[in-house]
């Protein structure tokens, strides 16, 4: 899964871009659960499955909800 696909699904789940982080990283928030995480913006390069899992855990999103979004 690349950055574009990930952020598209996160937006459907109510998450939003908060601010630019260091380098090619961005800070995203889940306002419903008051949680935030850092997401690497690598363009078309695929993110590792473990990275995606960590992002979902940080934002408090269940994998099933993410897969259905």
BELRA-V692816 format. One line per field, one symbol per residue. ss: DSSP state (h for helix, s for strand, l for the rest). A space follows every 50 residues. Layout:
BEGIN
ss->???
END
This chain:
BEGIN
ss->lshhhhhhhhhhllssssssllllssssssllllsssssslllllsllhh hhhhhhhhhlllhhhhhhl
END
